[in-house]
């Protein structure tokens, strides 16, 4: 017995293509924001931490975590936009 879920979605329909493209655009924007958040204040902020003899959060995580699958950050968006 094959374990397959059936679907009535018409992947050739114009509406499906439009929705797929809209989702692609939203996901690209989300990825851009995530990349910006991961910079943690940018190069200037990172240099300020290093001048104080500190590592950035991501530098510390790189030392703590095993190599392998990408680390999934649950709190990536915490406080995003609070300190504009």
Phi and psi restraints in degrees (range 20) as a CNS / XPLOR table:
assign (resid 1 and name C) (resid 2 and name N)
       (resid 2 and name CA) (resid 2 and name C) 1.0 -88.0 20.0 2
assign (resid 2 and name N) (resid 2 and name CA)
       (resid 2 and name C) (resid 3 and name N) 1.0 137.2 20.0 2
assign (resid 2 and name C) (resid 3 and name N)
       (resid 3 and name CA) (resid 3 and name C) 1.0 -101.7 20.0 2
assign (resid 3 and name N) (resid 3 and name CA)
       (resid 3 and name C) (resid 4 and name N) 1.0 86.3 20.0 2
assign (resid 3 and name C) (resid 4 and name N)
       (resid 4 and name CA) (resid 4 and name C) 1.0 -129.2 20.0 2
assign (resid 4 and name N) (resid 4 and name CA)
       (resid 4 and name C) (resid 5 and name N) 1.0 135.7 20.0 2
assign (resid 4 and name C) (resid 5 and name N)
       (resid 5 and name CA) (resid 5 and name C) 1.0 -87.2 20.0 2
assign (resid 5 and name N) (resid 5 and name CA)
       (resid 5 and name C) (resid 6 and name N) 1.0 133.0 20.0 2
assign (resid 5 and name C) (resid 6 and name N)
       (resid 6 and name CA) (resid 6 and name C) 1.0 -83.6 20.0 2
assign (resid 6 and name N) (resid 6 and name CA)
       (resid 6 and name C) (resid 7 and name N) 1.0 156.2 20.0 2
assign (resid 6 and name C) (resid 7 and name N)
       (resid 7 and name CA) (resid 7 and name C) 1.0 -146.7 20.0 2
assign (resid 7 and name N) (resid 7 and name CA)
       (resid 7 and name C) (resid 8 and name N) 1.0 145.7 20.0 2
assign (resid 7 and name C) (resid 8 and name N)
       (resid 8 and name CA) (resid 8 and name C) 1.0 -104.4 20.0 2
assign (resid 8 and name N) (resid 8 and name CA)
       (resid 8 and name C) (resid 9 and name N) 1.0 11.4 20.0 2
assign (resid 8 and name C) (resid 9 and name N)
       (resid 9 and name CA) (resid 9 and name C) 1.0 -68.7 20.0 2
assign (resid 9 and name N) (resid 9 and name CA)
       (resid 9 and name C) (resid 10 and name N) 1.0 130.3 20.0 2
assign (resid 9 and name C) (resid 10 and name N)
       (resid 10 and name CA) (resid 10 and name C) 1.0 -96.8 20.0 2
assign (resid 10 and name N) (resid 10 and name CA)
       (resid 10 and name C) (resid 11 and name N) 1.0 99.1 20.0 2
assign (resid 10 and name C) (resid 11 and name N)
       (resid 11 and name CA) (resid 11 and name C) 1.0 -69.5 20.0 2
assign (resid 11 and name N) (resid 11 and name CA)
       (resid 11 and name C) (resid 12 and name N) 1.0 -8.4 20.0 2
assign (resid 11 and name C) (resid 12 and name N)
       (resid 12 and name CA) (resid 12 and name C) 1.0 -96.6 20.0 2
assign (resid 12 and name N) (resid 12 and name CA)
       (resid 12 and name C) (resid 13 and name N) 1.0 -3.9 20.0 2
assign (resid 12 and name C) (resid 13 and name N)
       (resid 13 and name CA) (resid 13 and name C) 1.0 -73.5 20.0 2
assign (resid 13 and name N) (resid 13 and name CA)
       (resid 13 and name C) (resid 14 and name N) 1.0 147.3 20.0 2
assign (resid 13 and name C) (resid 14 and name N)
       (resid 14 and name CA) (resid 14 and name C) 1.0 -61.2 20.0 2
assign (resid 14 and name N) (resid 14 and name CA)
       (resid 14 and name C) (resid 15 and name N) 1.0 -39.2 20.0 2
assign (resid 14 and name C) (resid 15 and name N)
       (resid 15 and name CA) (resid 15 and name C) 1.0 -62.9 20.0 2
assign (resid 15 and name N) (resid 15 and name CA)
       (resid 15 and name C) (resid 16 and name N) 1.0 -40.5 20.0 2
assign (resid 15 and name C) (resid 16 and name N)
       (resid 16 and name CA) (resid 16 and name C) 1.0 -60.7 20.0 2
assign (resid 16 and name N) (resid 16 and name CA)
       (resid 16 and name C) (resid 17 and name N) 1.0 -45.2 20.0 2
assign (resid 16 and name C) (resid 17 and name N)
       (resid 17 and name CA) (resid 17 and name C) 1.0 -63.4 20.0 2
assign (resid 17 and name N) (resid 17 and name CA)
       (resid 17 and name C) (resid 18 and name N) 1.0 -41.0 20.0 2
assign (resid 17 and name C) (resid 18 and name N)
       (resid 18 and name CA) (resid 18 and name C) 1.0 -65.9 20.0 2
assign (resid 18 and name N) (resid 18 and name CA)
       (resid 18 and name C) (resid 19 and name N) 1.0 -42.9 20.0 2
assign (resid 18 and name C) (resid 19 and name N)
       (resid 19 and name CA) (resid 19 and name C) 1.0 -65.1 20.0 2
assign (resid 19 and name N) (resid 19 and name CA)
       (resid 19 and name C) (resid 20 and name N) 1.0 -39.7 20.0 2
assign (resid 19 and name C) (resid 20 and name N)
       (resid 20 and name CA) (resid 20 and name C) 1.0 -63.3 20.0 2
assign (resid 20 and name N) (resid 20 and name CA)
       (resid 20 and name C) (resid 21 and name N) 1.0 -42.8 20.0 2
assign (resid 20 and name C) (resid 21 and name N)
       (resid 21 and name CA) (resid 21 and name C) 1.0 -67.2 20.0 2
assign (resid 21 and name N) (resid 21 and name CA)
       (resid 21 and name C) (resid 22 and name N) 1.0 -40.4 20.0 2
assign (resid 21 and name C) (resid 22 and name N)
       (resid 22 and name CA) (resid 22 and name C) 1.0 -62.3 20.0 2
assign (resid 22 and name N) (resid 22 and name CA)
       (resid 22 and name C) (resid 23 and name N) 1.0 -41.3 20.0 2
assign (resid 22 and name C) (resid 23 and name N)
       (resid 23 and name CA) (resid 23 and name C) 1.0 -66.2 20.0 2
assign (resid 23 and name N) (resid 23 and name CA)
       (resid 23 and name C) (resid 24 and name N) 1.0 -39.2 20.0 2
assign (resid 23 and name C) (resid 24 and name N)
       (resid 24 and name CA) (resid 24 and name C) 1.0 -59.9 20.0 2
assign (resid 24 and name N) (resid 24 and name CA)
       (resid 24 and name C) (resid 25 and name N) 1.0 -42.7 20.0 2
assign (resid 24 and name C) (resid 25 and name N)
       (resid 25 and name CA) (resid 25 and name C) 1.0 -64.7 20.0 2
assign (resid 25 and name N) (resid 25 and name CA)
       (resid 25 and name C) (resid 26 and name N) 1.0 -44.3 20.0 2
assign (resid 25 and name C) (resid 26 and name N)
       (resid 26 and name CA) (resid 26 and name C) 1.0 -63.4 20.0 2
assign (resid 26 and name N) (resid 26 and name CA)
       (resid 26 and name C) (resid 27 and name N) 1.0 -41.5 20.0 2
assign (resid 26 and name C) (resid 27 and name N)
       (resid 27 and name CA) (resid 27 and name C) 1.0 -66.4 20.0 2
assign (resid 27 and name N) (resid 27 and name CA)
       (resid 27 and name C) (resid 28 and name N) 1.0 -36.4 20.0 2
assign (resid 27 and name C) (resid 28 and name N)
       (resid 28 and name CA) (resid 28 and name C) 1.0 -65.3 20.0 2
assign (resid 28 and name N) (resid 28 and name CA)
       (resid 28 and name C) (resid 29 and name N) 1.0 -40.5 20.0 2
assign (resid 28 and name C) (resid 29 and name N)
       (resid 29 and name CA) (resid 29 and name C) 1.0 -65.3 20.0 2
assign (resid 29 and name N) (resid 29 and name CA)
       (resid 29 and name C) (resid 30 and name N) 1.0 -41.8 20.0 2
assign (resid 29 and name C) (resid 30 and name N)
       (resid 30 and name CA) (resid 30 and name C) 1.0 -62.6 20.0 2
assign (resid 30 and name N) (resid 30 and name CA)
       (resid 30 and name C) (resid 31 and name N) 1.0 -43.0 20.0 2
assign (resid 30 and name C) (resid 31 and name N)
       (resid 31 and name CA) (resid 31 and name C) 1.0 -61.6 20.0 2
assign (resid 31 and name N) (resid 31 and name CA)
       (resid 31 and name C) (resid 32 and name N) 1.0 -40.7 20.0 2
assign (resid 31 and name C) (resid 32 and name N)
       (resid 32 and name CA) (resid 32 and name C) 1.0 -62.3 20.0 2
assign (resid 32 and name N) (resid 32 and name CA)
       (resid 32 and name C) (resid 33 and name N) 1.0 -42.2 20.0 2
assign (resid 32 and name C) (resid 33 and name N)
       (resid 33 and name CA) (resid 33 and name C) 1.0 -66.3 20.0 2
assign (resid 33 and name N) (resid 33 and name CA)
       (resid 33 and name C) (resid 34 and name N) 1.0 -40.7 20.0 2
assign (resid 33 and name C) (resid 34 and name N)
       (resid 34 and name CA) (resid 34 and name C) 1.0 -61.5 20.0 2
assign (resid 34 and name N) (resid 34 and name CA)
       (resid 34 and name C) (resid 35 and name N) 1.0 -42.7 20.0 2
assign (resid 34 and name C) (resid 35 and name N)
       (resid 35 and name CA) (resid 35 and name C) 1.0 -60.7 20.0 2
assign (resid 35 and name N) (resid 35 and name CA)
       (resid 35 and name C) (resid 36 and name N) 1.0 -40.3 20.0 2
assign (resid 35 and name C) (resid 36 and name N)
       (resid 36 and name CA) (resid 36 and name C) 1.0 -65.9 20.0 2
assign (resid 36 and name N) (resid 36 and name CA)
       (resid 36 and name C) (resid 37 and name N) 1.0 -43.0 20.0 2
assign (resid 36 and name C) (resid 37 and name N)
       (resid 37 and name CA) (resid 37 and name C) 1.0 -62.5 20.0 2
assign (resid 37 and name N) (resid 37 and name CA)
       (resid 37 and name C) (resid 38 and name N) 1.0 -41.2 20.0 2
assign (resid 37 and name C) (resid 38 and name N)
       (resid 38 and name CA) (resid 38 and name C) 1.0 -66.3 20.0 2
assign (resid 38 and name N) (resid 38 and name CA)
       (resid 38 and name C) (resid 39 and name N) 1.0 -15.6 20.0 2
assign (resid 38 and name C) (resid 39 and name N)
       (resid 39 and name CA) (resid 39 and name C) 1.0 -73.3 20.0 2
assign (resid 39 and name N) (resid 39 and name CA)
       (resid 39 and name C) (resid 40 and name N) 1.0 -18.3 20.0 2
assign (resid 39 and name C) (resid 40 and name N)
       (resid 40 and name CA) (resid 40 and name C) 1.0 57.8 20.0 2
assign (resid 40 and name N) (resid 40 and name CA)
       (resid 40 and name C) (resid 41 and name N) 1.0 41.8 20.0 2
assign (resid 40 and name C) (resid 41 and name N)
       (resid 41 and name CA) (resid 41 and name C) 1.0 101.1 20.0 2
assign (resid 41 and name N) (resid 41 and name CA)
       (resid 41 and name C) (resid 42 and name N) 1.0 -5.7 20.0 2
assign (resid 41 and name C) (resid 42 and name N)
       (resid 42 and name CA) (resid 42 and name C) 1.0 89.9 20.0 2
assign (resid 42 and name N) (resid 42 and name CA)
       (resid 42 and name C) (resid 43 and name N) 1.0 -177.9 20.0 2
assign (resid 42 and name C) (resid 43 and name N)
       (resid 43 and name CA) (resid 43 and name C) 1.0 -62.7 20.0 2
assign (resid 43 and name N) (resid 43 and name CA)
       (resid 43 and name C) (resid 44 and name N) 1.0 -37.2 20.0 2
assign (resid 43 and name C) (resid 44 and name N)
       (resid 44 and name CA) (resid 44 and name C) 1.0 -63.3 20.0 2
assign (resid 44 and name N) (resid 44 and name CA)
       (resid 44 and name C) (resid 45 and name N) 1.0 -43.6 20.0 2
assign (resid 44 and name C) (resid 45 and name N)
       (resid 45 and name CA) (resid 45 and name C) 1.0 -66.6 20.0 2
assign (resid 45 and name N) (resid 45 and name CA)
       (resid 45 and name C) (resid 46 and name N) 1.0 -39.9 20.0 2
assign (resid 45 and name C) (resid 46 and name N)
       (resid 46 and name CA) (resid 46 and name C) 1.0 -63.3 20.0 2
assign (resid 46 and name N) (resid 46 and name CA)
       (resid 46 and name C) (resid 47 and name N) 1.0 -41.8 20.0 2
assign (resid 46 and name C) (resid 47 and name N)
       (resid 47 and name CA) (resid 47 and name C) 1.0 -66.1 20.0 2
assign (resid 47 and name N) (resid 47 and name CA)
       (resid 47 and name C) (resid 48 and name N) 1.0 -35.3 20.0 2
assign (resid 47 and name C) (resid 48 and name N)
       (resid 48 and name CA) (resid 48 and name C) 1.0 -64.1 20.0 2
assign (resid 48 and name N) (resid 48 and name CA)
       (resid 48 and name C) (resid 49 and name N) 1.0 -39.3 20.0 2
assign (resid 48 and name C) (resid 49 and name N)
       (resid 49 and name CA) (resid 49 and name C) 1.0 -64.9 20.0 2
assign (resid 49 and name N) (resid 49 and name CA)
       (resid 49 and name C) (resid 50 and name N) 1.0 -45.3 20.0 2
assign (resid 49 and name C) (resid 50 and name N)
       (resid 50 and name CA) (resid 50 and name C) 1.0 -65.0 20.0 2
assign (resid 50 and name N) (resid 50 and name CA)
       (resid 50 and name C) (resid 51 and name N) 1.0 -34.4 20.0 2
assign (resid 50 and name C) (resid 51 and name N)
       (resid 51 and name CA) (resid 51 and name C) 1.0 -64.1 20.0 2
assign (resid 51 and name N) (resid 51 and name CA)
       (resid 51 and name C) (resid 52 and name N) 1.0 -26.4 20.0 2
assign (resid 51 and name C) (resid 52 and name N)
       (resid 52 and name CA) (resid 52 and name C) 1.0 -90.7 20.0 2
assign (resid 52 and name N) (resid 52 and name CA)
       (resid 52 and name C) (resid 53 and name N) 1.0 6.2 20.0 2
assign (resid 52 and name C) (resid 53 and name N)
       (resid 53 and name CA) (resid 53 and name C) 1.0 78.1 20.0 2
assign (resid 53 and name N) (resid 53 and name CA)
       (resid 53 and name C) (resid 54 and name N) 1.0 22.0 20.0 2
assign (resid 53 and name C) (resid 54 and name N)
       (resid 54 and name CA) (resid 54 and name C) 1.0 -111.4 20.0 2
assign (resid 54 and name N) (resid 54 and name CA)
       (resid 54 and name C) (resid 55 and name N) 1.0 157.0 20.0 2
assign (resid 54 and name C) (resid 55 and name N)
       (resid 55 and name CA) (resid 55 and name C) 1.0 -97.5 20.0 2
assign (resid 55 and name N) (resid 55 and name CA)
       (resid 55 and name C) (resid 56 and name N) 1.0 153.6 20.0 2
assign (resid 55 and name C) (resid 56 and name N)
       (resid 56 and name CA) (resid 56 and name C) 1.0 -73.5 20.0 2
assign (resid 56 and name N) (resid 56 and name CA)
       (resid 56 and name C) (resid 57 and name N) 1.0 166.5 20.0 2
assign (resid 56 and name C) (resid 57 and name N)
       (resid 57 and name CA) (resid 57 and name C) 1.0 -57.1 20.0 2
assign (resid 57 and name N) (resid 57 and name CA)
       (resid 57 and name C) (resid 58 and name N) 1.0 -46.9 20.0 2
assign (resid 57 and name C) (resid 58 and name N)
       (resid 58 and name CA) (resid 58 and name C) 1.0 -67.6 20.0 2
assign (resid 58 and name N) (resid 58 and name CA)
       (resid 58 and name C) (resid 59 and name N) 1.0 -32.5 20.0 2
assign (resid 58 and name C) (resid 59 and name N)
       (resid 59 and name CA) (resid 59 and name C) 1.0 -66.0 20.0 2
assign (resid 59 and name N) (resid 59 and name CA)
       (resid 59 and name C) (resid 60 and name N) 1.0 -41.2 20.0 2
assign (resid 59 and name C) (resid 60 and name N)
       (resid 60 and name CA) (resid 60 and name C) 1.0 -65.7 20.0 2
assign (resid 60 and name N) (resid 60 and name CA)
       (resid 60 and name C) (resid 61 and name N) 1.0 -42.2 20.0 2
assign (resid 60 and name C) (resid 61 and name N)
       (resid 61 and name CA) (resid 61 and name C) 1.0 -62.3 20.0 2
assign (resid 61 and name N) (resid 61 and name CA)
       (resid 61 and name C) (resid 62 and name N) 1.0 -40.4 20.0 2
assign (resid 61 and name C) (resid 62 and name N)
       (resid 62 and name CA) (resid 62 and name C) 1.0 -59.4 20.0 2
assign (resid 62 and name N) (resid 62 and name CA)
       (resid 62 and name C) (resid 63 and name N) 1.0 -36.1 20.0 2
assign (resid 62 and name C) (resid 63 and name N)
       (resid 63 and name CA) (resid 63 and name C) 1.0 -75.2 20.0 2
assign (resid 63 and name N) (resid 63 and name CA)
       (resid 63 and name C) (resid 64 and name N) 1.0 -30.6 20.0 2
assign (resid 63 and name C) (resid 64 and name N)
       (resid 64 and name CA) (resid 64 and name C) 1.0 -83.4 20.0 2
assign (resid 64 and name N) (resid 64 and name CA)
       (resid 64 and name C) (resid 65 and name N) 1.0 -37.6 20.0 2
assign (resid 64 and name C) (resid 65 and name N)
       (resid 65 and name CA) (resid 65 and name C) 1.0 -88.4 20.0 2
assign (resid 65 and name N) (resid 65 and name CA)
       (resid 65 and name C) (resid 66 and name N) 1.0 147.9 20.0 2
assign (resid 65 and name C) (resid 66 and name N)
       (resid 66 and name CA) (resid 66 and name C) 1.0 -70.2 20.0 2
assign (resid 66 and name N) (resid 66 and name CA)
       (resid 66 and name C) (resid 67 and name N) 1.0 151.9 20.0 2
assign (resid 66 and name C) (resid 67 and name N)
       (resid 67 and name CA) (resid 67 and name C) 1.0 -72.0 20.0 2
assign (resid 67 and name N) (resid 67 and name CA)
       (resid 67 and name C) (resid 68 and name N) 1.0 152.4 20.0 2
assign (resid 67 and name C) (resid 68 and name N)
       (resid 68 and name CA) (resid 68 and name C) 1.0 143.7 20.0 2
assign (resid 68 and name N) (resid 68 and name CA)
       (resid 68 and name C) (resid 69 and name N) 1.0 -136.5 20.0 2
assign (resid 68 and name C) (resid 69 and name N)
       (resid 69 and name CA) (resid 69 and name C) 1.0 -59.5 20.0 2
assign (resid 69 and name N) (resid 69 and name CA)
       (resid 69 and name C) (resid 70 and name N) 1.0 152.5 20.0 2
assign (resid 69 and name C) (resid 70 and name N)
       (resid 70 and name CA) (resid 70 and name C) 1.0 -62.1 20.0 2
assign (resid 70 and name N) (resid 70 and name CA)
       (resid 70 and name C) (resid 71 and name N) 1.0 140.9 20.0 2
assign (resid 70 and name C) (resid 71 and name N)
       (resid 71 and name CA) (resid 71 and name C) 1.0 -76.6 20.0 2
assign (resid 71 and name N) (resid 71 and name CA)
       (resid 71 and name C) (resid 72 and name N) 1.0 129.5 20.0 2
assign (resid 71 and name C) (resid 72 and name N)
       (resid 72 and name CA) (resid 72 and name C) 1.0 -95.8 20.0 2
assign (resid 72 and name N) (resid 72 and name CA)
       (resid 72 and name C) (resid 73 and name N) 1.0 113.6 20.0 2
assign (resid 72 and name C) (resid 73 and name N)
       (resid 73 and name CA) (resid 73 and name C) 1.0 -89.8 20.0 2
assign (resid 73 and name N) (resid 73 and name CA)
       (resid 73 and name C) (resid 74 and name N) 1.0 114.1 20.0 2
assign (resid 73 and name C) (resid 74 and name N)
       (resid 74 and name CA) (resid 74 and name C) 1.0 -73.2 20.0 2
assign (resid 74 and name N) (resid 74 and name CA)
       (resid 74 and name C) (resid 75 and name N) 1.0 -33.5 20.0 2
assign (resid 74 and name C) (resid 75 and name N)
       (resid 75 and name CA) (resid 75 and name C) 1.0 -98.5 20.0 2
assign (resid 75 and name N) (resid 75 and name CA)
       (resid 75 and name C) (resid 76 and name N) 1.0 20.2 20.0 2
assign (resid 75 and name C) (resid 76 and name N)
       (resid 76 and name CA) (resid 76 and name C) 1.0 -55.2 20.0 2
assign (resid 76 and name N) (resid 76 and name CA)
       (resid 76 and name C) (resid 77 and name N) 1.0 -39.0 20.0 2
assign (resid 76 and name C) (resid 77 and name N)
       (resid 77 and name CA) (resid 77 and name C) 1.0 -92.3 20.0 2
assign (resid 77 and name N) (resid 77 and name CA)
       (resid 77 and name C) (resid 78 and name N) 1.0 1.2 20.0 2
assign (resid 77 and name C) (resid 78 and name N)
       (resid 78 and name CA) (resid 78 and name C) 1.0 -60.3 20.0 2
assign (resid 78 and name N) (resid 78 and name CA)
       (resid 78 and name C) (resid 79 and name N) 1.0 128.8 20.0 2
assign (resid 78 and name C) (resid 79 and name N)
       (resid 79 and name CA) (resid 79 and name C) 1.0 66.3 20.0 2
assign (resid 79 and name N) (resid 79 and name CA)
       (resid 79 and name C) (resid 80 and name N) 1.0 13.0 20.0 2
assign (resid 79 and name C) (resid 80 and name N)
       (resid 80 and name CA) (resid 80 and name C) 1.0 -60.7 20.0 2
assign (resid 80 and name N) (resid 80 and name CA)
       (resid 80 and name C) (resid 81 and name N) 1.0 125.8 20.0 2
assign (resid 80 and name C) (resid 81 and name N)
       (resid 81 and name CA) (resid 81 and name C) 1.0 82.6 20.0 2
assign (resid 81 and name N) (resid 81 and name CA)
       (resid 81 and name C) (resid 82 and name N) 1.0 2.2 20.0 2
assign (resid 81 and name C) (resid 82 and name N)
       (resid 82 and name CA) (resid 82 and name C) 1.0 -73.3 20.0 2
assign (resid 82 and name N) (resid 82 and name CA)
       (resid 82 and name C) (resid 83 and name N) 1.0 -31.9 20.0 2
assign (resid 82 and name C) (resid 83 and name N)
       (resid 83 and name CA) (resid 83 and name C) 1.0 -118.3 20.0 2
assign (resid 83 and name N) (resid 83 and name CA)
       (resid 83 and name C) (resid 84 and name N) 1.0 60.0 20.0 2
